Amino acid sequence: MKPVPMKATALRACRLLLALSLALAGLAAAAEDPAVAQLSQRLMTIQANPDAAELAAFERLQAQQAVAELAKAKRRDQDQARYLAERRVEIAETSVRAALARREVDRLERTRSELLIEASRRDAQRARQETERLRVQAQIQAEEAEQLRQAAEAEALARQDAETALTSVAGKQTARLSAAQQNAARLAREEAELVSGNKLPGSKFDSRGEVFTFNGDAFAAGSLSAGAKGQAKALAEYLNIGKKGRIRIEAYDAAAGVGQQRAQALRDALVAAGVNASRLQASGKKAAATKARAAEVIIAP
């Protein structure tokens, strides 16, 4: 438990003494003006609530002072003092209710975020399991098709039928496997963005694998911009969720050495965000960077 600073302790003691003195003053004046007792009771109700004891301290202090002023007000000033005290007490009550509501909203928002992240993780895990099942199934079917092809190679027509069946099975299974991999990648992206709190850079699939592209605004004087650092953080989370193997980083610039400098800056950002350095290979390309492409992170299939 952290020690309570002396200044904070003294402030709390002053508040308690003030509240006690005002309560006693209110009780003393209650016989002459029931409004003082009623307003004092409303303030004591706020103070007695453990959830609201530390909320709206300034507004409650103002209300206590206004009630004290009402208790000692002269007859000609009592109407104005009573009006002011009632408004101050209402403001204190409203401020406490608002603070309690904000606290509840914050709690609910934290719970919602935790539930979203957990649901995303479960979906990603199921998608990875389905991808593995389909991969094993595809491997078994490929082996069985190969055995059929070898058994039928003595007869041309049988061999042709076997090749046709193999092509059909392999094509369908490859399409299903590709769809499952795409779904797993989509769910992993959503999880990475939720966990990191940042958006991933744009991506695509081509013959090289999955390619993430950082645009021309990603670099400033060879270093990553603030937006690109957030994208790199989200990409690092994505790479650590389920992606295996080595990753190639390629950066572009017409000036000699600048591309390598940019690639190294992007590599350092990924390592700082938790990616194992041994997985990353950075290289610069002497080619003009464009608004749409300044660097690429390539994940081999």
Secondary structure as UniProt FT lines:
FT   HELIX           6..30
FT   TURN            31..32
FT   HELIX           34..48
FT   TURN            50..54
FT   HELIX           57..71
FT   HELIX           75..77
FT   HELIX           78..151
FT   TURN            152..154
FT   HELIX           156..196
FT   STRAND          202..206
FT   TURN            207..208
FT   STRAND          209..214
FT   HELIX           216..218
FT   STRAND          219..220
FT   TURN            221..222
FT   STRAND          223..224
FT   HELIX           226..241
FT   STRAND          247..253
FT   TURN            256..257
FT   HELIX           258..272
FT   TURN            273..274
FT   HELIX           277..279
FT   STRAND          280..286
FT   STRAND          295..299
//
